[in-house]
Amino acid sequence: MALLLAASMGAFGVLAWRRWRLLRLARPEARFDQLGERFRRMMRMGVGQQRMSRYPLAGLAHKAIFFGFIVLLLRSLILFARGFVDAPGFGYWVFDSGTLLGNVYALVKDVYVVLVLAGVGVFAYMRLVARTRRLTLSAEGVLILVIIATMMIADVVYDAAGLALHHPGAGFSPWEPLGSLAAPAFAWMGDGAKAFAWHAGFWVHVSLVLGFLNLLPLSKHFHIITGLPNVFFQDLTPPGRLRPIADIEGKIERGETLGLRTLDDLTWKGVLDLYSCTECGRCTDHCPAAKTGKILSPKAITVDLRNHLYATGSSRGATKAVEGEGGGVTLEDIVPAVVNPEALWACTTCRACEQECPLNISYVDKIVDMRRHLVMERGENPASLNGAFQSMERAGNPYAAGAEDRLKWAEGLEVPVLSDLPEGAKDRVLFWVGCAPAYDARARGIARAMVKLLNHAKVDWCCLGAEECCTGDAARRAGNEFLFQAMATGNVETLKRYGVTKILTVCAHCFNSLGNEYPDFGGAFEVVHHTQFLAALVREGRLTPTHRVETSLVYHDACYLGRHNDVYDAPREVLRSVPGVTLVEAAASRDRGMCCGAGGAQMFKEEEHGTQRVSEARTIQLVQTGAKTIASACPFCMRMLTDAVAKQGDGAIAQMDVAEVLLKSIEGEIA
C-alpha cells in the first residue's frame, strides 16, 4: 500500500504541477473579491448542481455520481488505512464496523453504490445506444464509465467476500444490504478462494481510485478538481458587461496585444475555464449559430484551445523563462491556427452557451477578445461591417443617416428636447430613443408608441434629439473596442453635462450598454427598460389598458434583456394586463429563448453560411405556438422577426412591440 500510494501520489503530483505551472504562466486577474457571495454561488451552483437539472435525466445521473463520489471518498480513505492496519473492520475508530456511525455509513455507502451504477448506466446508454448528439463518443469517456462501474462492483465484492470469509452464515444485514445479498455467491468457495476474492475487491478498488486520480489531469475529467474553483471564481459583474481594454493607445505604442492573440493573452481564469470543460455539449446544443448549421461550436472552441494549451505547454514555459533576453518560442496566433475566423463571426453573443454551462465557463468574452485582436490589430473583419463602423465614426450611428434626421420619427408628436429645457434634466426621465427607433422605418413605431404612453401617464420626460449618439454596442461586440470607448466617453460627457440621472430605453442593447458598461467610463446612471417602466406605470394605475385586444400572443425574449439582465417578467406582466390577450409560451422561452440573430453586430453584417438563418429558425419556433401575434421588446428583434415573417410569406401573424400592444389597449389604435 505504501508503494502504491507513493507511486500514484508522486505521479499525480507531477501531472498536477504541470497544470498548475500553466495556470501560473497566465495573465493575472482579480477574482478574490466578495468571498461570501462567491462561496454561496459555489455551494448553490457547484455543490448543489443547480444547472444540471436543465437536462433532467442526465442531471439526475450526474448528481448520483457526484454525490456518490463524495460519500465514497471516505470509503477509499478507510481502505487506504486498512492497507496498513490488520483489522478488517477498521474505520478510523469513528466509522469502525459494528459502531453506530460505522453501520449508518455502510448503509449510505451501499445506497450510493447503487445510485452511481445507475448513473453510469444512464450515461452508457446516452453514449453507446442513444448516441446523444451533444456528447462526443470517445474511448476516454467509455473508459471512465468502465472504471467507475468496476470500482463500485469491486467494492461490493470486497464486502461480500469479506462477510463470507469472516462471518459465514451471518444472513442478511440491513446495514450492509449489498454485501450481505451478494455474500451467498461466495459461500460455496473455500477459505482460500474467499480470501483471494476479498483481496481482489480491495486492491482493484484502491488501484482504480488512484489510477483514476492520475487520469484526471490528462482528461476532461480534470473538472472533478477544477470545477468547484471555477464556479467560485466566476465573474460577479453583470453578465451583459464586457471588460474594457484599459489604455488602448498606450498598448498600441508599447506593441502590446489588444484582445486575445495567443495563449499568453489568456488570464488564469481563462485557463481554468479550459481545464474545467466536461465536453458535455450543452453549450453547443443551445447555440443558435450551431443550431442553424454554422461551423461555430462553443464546445469545440474550448476543447481546441485546451488541446492547444496542452500541446504548447513547454513552449510557453520556454517563452516566459527567456522573456527580455531576446530568445524564446513564438506562439501561434489562435486565429486561424486553432479557431476558424468564420466560427468567431457567427457568434451572436446571446450567452445561451454560458446560461447552460454547469461550471460557469465563459465563452462570449473570449470570442469578443479574439475579434478585438482581429479588428484592431490585423484589420480583419467581415467586409459588411465596414459600412457600419464608418457610419458610427462619422455620423454617430450605424445607419449612415445624419444627426439632423434623429427626430424624424417624432413628426406630429409633442417631444421635449433636453437642449431646449432651461433647467436641463432636473427631475426628468431621459428617453434614450436609440438608433433603430430613430432611423428604421418599422422600429419608429416603438418610439412613437412610447411617447404616447409617457404622455398618457403624465411622465416628466425628455430626449436628447440630435445630440443622441449610438451607444456603440455593435462596435464593441464586433471587436472594435476603440470605437466603442470613443462613443461611450462622448455620450457620458453629454449626459453628465445635462445632469441626467435616469434613462429609459426601448432597445435591449442600449439598456445593457448604458446600465452595465457605461459605469466603467464614469457613467453611473439609473437605466430602465421600457417594459419595466410600463409594468410599473400599469401597477401604479397611471396607465390603464381598457380596450380589448383579441389575440393570442407569444412573447419573444430578447437575449440582451433576458439572459444578459434577467428581465423576463416585466414584459409578460404588461401583456397580461391587456384585456383580451391570451399569452402563450414558445417551447424555447425565457432563459432558453432562442436568439433572433441580431446580437454581436450580426444586425449590420451578412450572416455566415449555414443551413438556415437564425431569425428564420426562431420565427418558426414562435409561429409553431399557433399565436396570431409575436410580441418583442427590442427593435433589433423586431426587425429580424419582421423580415423572417415576411420571407416566410405568413401574413396571418402580426409582429408588435410590447409598448404597441399596450397602446392599442389604451387608445384602441397604434401610432
N, C-alpha and C positions, 0 to 999 in steps of 0.2 A: 504493500500500500504506500509506503514511504517513497519507493522508487517511482511508482505510478503518479503520485501526486507531484513529486519533484519534477519529473519529466514533463507532465502535462501543464503544470502551472508555469514552468520555465518557458515552454514553447508559447503558451498564451501570453506571457509577459513580453516576449519578443514581438509577437504579432500585434499586441495592443500598443506597444511602444511605437511601432511604425505608424499606426493610425494616429496616435497622439502627436507624433512628430509632424505629420502632415497638417494636423489641425493647428499646431503651434506656428507653422510657417505661414498661415493665412493672415490676412489683414486684421487688425484689431477692430472690435466693435463693442460699444457699451450696451450690455444686456443684463446688468446686475441691479437695476432699479426695481422698485415696487415688489420686493421679495414676497410679501404676504399675498399679493394678487397673483404672482407667478405660481406660488405654491398651491393656491386654491384652484387655479386653472389646470395645473398638473394633476391634482387629485381628481378633478372632475373629468377632464378630457383624456388624461393618460391612464391613471389607475382605474377610473370609472368607465373608461372605454366609451365615452359619450357618443362619438360619431360612428362606432361600429354598428349601432342599431339601425343605421340608414340602409343597410343591407341585412335584413332580419336573420336569415338562415346563416349566412357567413358570419354575421356579428355574434350570434349565439355560440357558434363553433369556436370562434376566436376567443371569446370570453371564457369558454370552458377550458381551453388550452392555457390561456394567460393566467387565470386564477389557479388552475391545476398546477402550473409550474411554480407559482408562489407557495402553494401548500406542500408540494413535493420537494421543494428545496430543502426543507427541514429533514425530509426522509433521506435525501442524499447526504446531508451533513451527518446524520445518525449512522448511515452505512460507512461513511469515511471513518468515523470513530470506531466502529466495530471492526475495522481492519487492524486496529491496534489493541483493542480490548477483547479479551477472551470471555465474552458474555453475550450470548445470542439475543438477549432482551435489552441490551444497553440502549439508553436514550437520553444521555446526559442527565441522568438521575430524575429530572423532572418528567421526562417522557418515557421512562422505563416501562417495558411491557408489564401489564398487570396493575400499574398505578392508574388512578382515575384519569389524569391528563393523558397518560400513555394510551389508555383504551379509547378515549374520545378522539385523540389524534389519529389512531389506527382506523377508526370508523370513517372520519372525514377524509383521510387519505384514500381509502378504498372507494369512496363515493367519487372523488375527483379522478381516480384512475379510470373509472367507467366513463366519466364526462370527457376526459381527454381522449380516450379511444373513440368516443362518439364524434368528437370534434375532428379527429384525424380522418374518420370515415367520411364525414361531410366534405372535407377538402379533397380527399382522394376521389370522391365521386365528381366533384366540380372540375377537377383537373383531368382525370382519366376517362370519365364516362360522359359527363355533360359537355366537357371541353369549353368551359366558360370563356368567352372571348377576351375579357379584360385580363385574364390570368395567362401568363406565359408558361407553356408546358416545357419544363426543363428537368434534366437529370437531378440537379441540385434540389429542386422543390420536392420531387418524389423521394429522393434520398432522405431528406429531413423528415418527411412523414413516416418513412420506414424506421428511422432511428427513434422517433418519439414513440411509435407503436411498440417497437421492440423493448424500449425502456420500461413501458407500462407492463408488458407481458412478463418481462424478466422480474419485475417487482412482485407480481402475483406468484410466479414460480418460486421465488425466494421464500415468500410467506408460506405457500402451500407445502413445499418440500420440507421446510423447517418444522411446520406443525406435524407432518407425517413422521419426521425423524425424532423430534424431541417430545412430542405429545401424541403418540399413536392412539387412535380410538377416542380422541377428545370430543369428536362430534362438532356440530355447528356452533360457531361463536358469533353473536350479533356484533361484537366489537371488531371482528376480522372476517366479515362476510365473504370476501373474495377468496382469501386464503383457505378458510375452512370449507368452502364449497369445492375448491379445487384439490384439497388435500387427499380425498379418496383416490384421485388419479395416480398418486404416488404410493398409496398404502401397500400395494402388492409388491413393490420393489424391496430389495434387500437394503440393509442399512448403508452399504457402500454406495449403491446407486442413488439412494435418497440424499446422501451427503454430497455426491457429485452434483446432483440437480440443484441442491441448496447452494453450493458454492458457485455453480454456473450462473444461477439467477443473480447472486450477489455481484460477481465480477462483471457480468455482462452489463448490469445496471450502472455500476460505478464507472466502468470503462467508457460506456456510451455517453454518460453525463460529461465526463472530462473530454472525450473526443468532440462532443457537440460544442463544448465551450471553445475549443480551438477552431472549430468551423466558423464561429460567429464573425471574427474579423475578416474572413475570406469570402463571406457570402452576404446575401441580402438580409439574413437573419441577425446581422450586426445590430439591427434595430432593437433587439432584445436588450442591448446595453445602452444604445444611444437614444432610444425612443422617448423615454421619460425626460432626460435632459433637453431634448429638442423641443418638447412641449413646454417645459419650464422656461426656456429662453425664447419663446415666441415673441413676435413684435406686439407690444401692447398699445401702440398708437392705432388710430382708426384704420380699418382695413383699406379704405379708399385712398390713403395717403402714400405717395411715393416719396422716398427720402431724397432730398435735394443734393446736388453736387455743389459743394462749397468751393468758392474761389475758382470759377471756371477759367477766367482769363489767366490767373496765376498758374494754374495747372498746365495750360497751353504753353505759357512761356517757359515753364520748367520741363516741358516734354513729358508730362505725366499723363497717364491714361484717363480718358473720360468714359466712365462706364465699365463694362466688363469685356476685356480683350483676351486675356489669357487666364489660366487658373490662378496665377498670382494675384489677380484682382478680386478673387473671392474673399469674403470675410470668414472668420472661423465659424460663424453661424451658418454661412452658406455651405461650408464643408460639412458641418454637422447635418444639414439638410440632406446632403448626398449620402452620408453614412446611414441615414435613418429611413431611406426609401425601402418599403417592403415589396415593391413591384406588384401591389395589389390591383393596379389599373383603374382604381376608382376615379382618379383624376381624368384620364383619357376617356373613360366611359361617359363622362358628362361634359367633355369639352365640345363646344358647338362646332369648332373647326373640324375636329376628328369625326364628329357625327355626320358631317356633310362631305366627307371624303377628302379633306385636305391632308397634307402629309404631317401636320402638326400632331404630336403626341406628347403631352407633358411628361408622362412616364418615361418615354424614350429619351427626352432631353435630359432628365435627371439621371437615368441609368447610364447614358452615353457619357455624360460629364463625370460620373463616378468612375466608370471604367477608364476614362482618360486620366483622371486623377491618380488612380492606382498604377496605371502604366507608366506615368511620368513622375512618379513619386521621387525616385532617386535623382532625376534631372532637376526637380525643383529644389531638392536639398543642395545639390551642387551649385545651382544658381545663387541661392541665398548665401552659401558659405563663402563665395568669392566676390560677393557684391562690393563694388567700389574698387576692385583690384583689376578690372579690365578683362576678366575671364568669365567662365560660366557657360551655361547652356541656354540658348534662346528657345523659349517655349512657343509652340504653335499657337496661332490665333484660333480661338474656339470656333469662330465663324470664318470660313466654312469647314475647317478641318473636322470639327465634332458636330456642329449644329448647322443644318441646311438653312440658309437665309430665308428661303421660301416658307419654312416652318415658322420662323420668327414673325414674319409679316402676316401670317394667317391668324395670329392671336388677337382676340377682341378684348383682351384684358378684363373679361367678365368675372373672373375669380371663381367660376364653377369648380375648377380643379382644386383650388385651395379650400373651398367650402366642404369638399368631400374628403380631403386627406385626413385620416385619423391621427396623424402625427404632426399636423400643422406645418408641413413643408410649404415654403413659399415658392411660387413659380413666376408670378407676374413681375416681381421686382427684378429677377434675373433676366427675363425676356426683355424688359424695357432697358435694362442696363446694357444688354448686348446691342439693342437698337441704338442706344446713345453712342456707343463706340462707332457703329457703322455710319450714323448720320453726321456726327460732329467731328470725327477724326478721318473717316475714309470717304465721306461724302456719298455714301451708298444708301439709297432708299428707293422704293418704288417710284418710277417717274411720275405716276399720277398724283403723288404727294407734293411735287414741286410747286404746282399752282397754288395749293392751299398755304404752303409755307410762305411763298412770295406775297400772297394776298394778306396774310396775317402781319407780315413785316411792314407792308406799305399802307394797307387800308385798315388794319386793326380787326379784320375778320377773315374767315376762310372762304367767303362767298364772292370775293372780287367786287364788292359793292362799296360805294363811298359812304363816309360817315354822315353826309348830308341826307342820306336815304334811311337813316336809322329810325326815323319816326313816321315813315310812310304807312306802317301798319296801323297807326293811330288816327288816320284821317276820319274826321267826323266825330271823334271821341274827345271827352274832356280829360286831358292828360297833363298834370302839373310836372314841369321840368325843373330839376333842382337848381339849375343856374338862374332861373327866374324868381326863385324864392329868397327874399332878403334875409330870412332867418336861417337859411341853409336847411340841413336835415333834422333840425331840432324836433324831437318827438314824432318824427315821421318814419314810416316804413319805406325803405328804398326798394322799389320794384325793379329787380335786375332782369331785364327783358331777355337778354341772350341773343346770340347771332341768328339762330334758326328762326325764332319767332319774329325777328326784325326783317329778315330777308327771304325766308322760304314762304312761298305762297300759301301752302296748306297750314304751316305752323303759325302763321299770323293770326289765325282764328283762335289759338290758345291765348295769345296776349290780349286780344280784344275781349274774349270771354272773361278773362281775369280782371281786366279794368272794370267791366260792368259789375262784376261781383264785388269788387272792392268798393265801388261807389254805392252799390246797394247796401252794403254793410256799414257805410259811412266811416271807412278806414281813412286815417290821415296818411297819405302815401305820396310818393313822387317817383320820378325816374331820372336817369342821367341824360337821356336823349342822345345827342350826337357825341357826347363825351364818353359814352359807354364803349368799352373795348372788349374784345374776346378775352375770356379768362385764360386761354392758352392750353386748355385741357388736351385738345387734339395734338398740339405740338409736343407736349410733354409725353403723352403715350406713344407718339411716333418716334420718340428718342431725341427730339430737338429741344433739349433742356435749356440751352442758351436762349432760344426764342421764348420759351415759356417764362423763364425768370425775368426777362425784359418786360414781358407783358404783365406779369404778376406785380412787379415792382411799380410799374406805371399805374396800374389800377389801384393799388394800395395807396399810393400818393394822392390820387384823385379822391378816393373815398375818405381818407383822413382829412383832406383839405375841407371837405364839406361837413365833417363831423358825423359821418354815418355810423350808426351803431347796430341797426337791424336791417337785414337784407332778406328779401323774399324772391325766390327764383321759381321758374316753371321748368327749367332744364335740370335734369338729374346730374349732368356733368358739371354745370356751373355750380350747382348745390354742393357737390363733392369738392371741387377745387376751392371755392370760396371758404367753405367750412373747415375742410381738413388740411388743405395745403397752403393757403394764404397765411395762416399763423406763422409759418416758417419764414415769411418775408415781412413780418411786422403787422399783418392784417388780422387782428383778432376781432371778428365780428360775430354777432348772433345771426346765424343763417338758417332760414326756414324754407322748406319746400312747400310749394303751393298746396299740395294735398294735405299736409299737416296744418297749414294755415286755414284752409277751408274747413277741415274737420273741426277745428276749434271754433270757428265762426258759427257753424251749424249747431255745435254743442251749446254754445252760449246763447243761441236764439237770435243772433244777429243776421243770419241767413236762414230762411225757412222755405224749403222746397215744397211747393203746393201742387203744381201741375203734374199729372200722372205721365210718366214716360213708359209706355207699354212696350217693353222689350226684354228679351233675355240677353244678358251681358256677361262677357268673360273679360276679366282684367289681366293685362299683361304686365308682369313685374319687370320694371327697368333694373338692370344689373347695378347701375350706379346709385340707385335709390335703395334697392333691397340688399343684395349681398354686401355692397360697399358701406351702407349706412343703416342697415337693419330697419328700414321703413317699409313695413308690409301692411299694417293695419289701417293707417290713416286713409289711403285711397279707397279701401274697401268700406270703411266707415262712411265716407262721403257718398259712395254709390248706394249703399244700403239705406241711406236716409232719403233717397229719391223714391217717391211712391210710384208703383208700377214696375219698377226694375226687379228682375229676377237675376240674381248674381250666381253664376256657375263658375266652377274652377276647372282649369285645364289639368290634365294628369301631371304635367310638369309645371308647378307653380311655386310661389313664394321662394324660399331659398334654393329650390330646384328648378325654378323657371328658366327656360332656355333663352339665351341672348337673342336680341333682334338682329345682331350682326353689325351694329354701328360703332361700338366701342373700340378703343385702341386705335383711333384715327381711321377705322375702316369706312366711316361715313364719307371720307374725302379721297378714297383710293379705290382702285379696281380690286375686287375680291380674288384671292388666289384660286387656282384651278381645283375643282372638286367635283363631286357627283351632283351637288345641289348648292344653291345659295343658302346661307344661314337664315336670312329673312324668310325665304320661302318655306324652309323646314319648320320654322317657328309658327308661321301663319297657318300651315296645315294643322299643327297641333291645336291651335286656337279654333279653327273652323270646325275641327272634329268634335268639339264640345256641343255643336248644334246651336250655339248662341247666334243671335241676329246682329249683335254689335260687339266690336272689340274696343275696349277702353284702355287707354295708356296714360302715362303721367310724365312723358318726356318727349320733346319734339323730335329727337333723333329716332326714337322708337316709332313715333307716328309716321315719319317719312318712310322708314324701312317697311313697316307693315302695310301702309297705304299702297306703296309701289308693288309689294308682293301680292296683295289682294287684287290689284288691277291686272297684274301679269297673269294671275290665275283665271281672270275673267269672271270672278264670283261677285257680281254686283249686288247680290242679296245681302251681303254683310256690310255693315257700316263700320267706320273707324272714327272714334271720337276721343278727345281728352277728357279726363275726369271733370275738369272745370267746365267744359262744354255740356256735359251731361247735367251737371248741377244747374247751370244757367238755363238750360232748356226747361227744367222743372220750376225755376223761379219766374222766368219770363214767358215761357211757352214757345220760345224760338231761339235760334243760335245766331250770334252776331257774325 
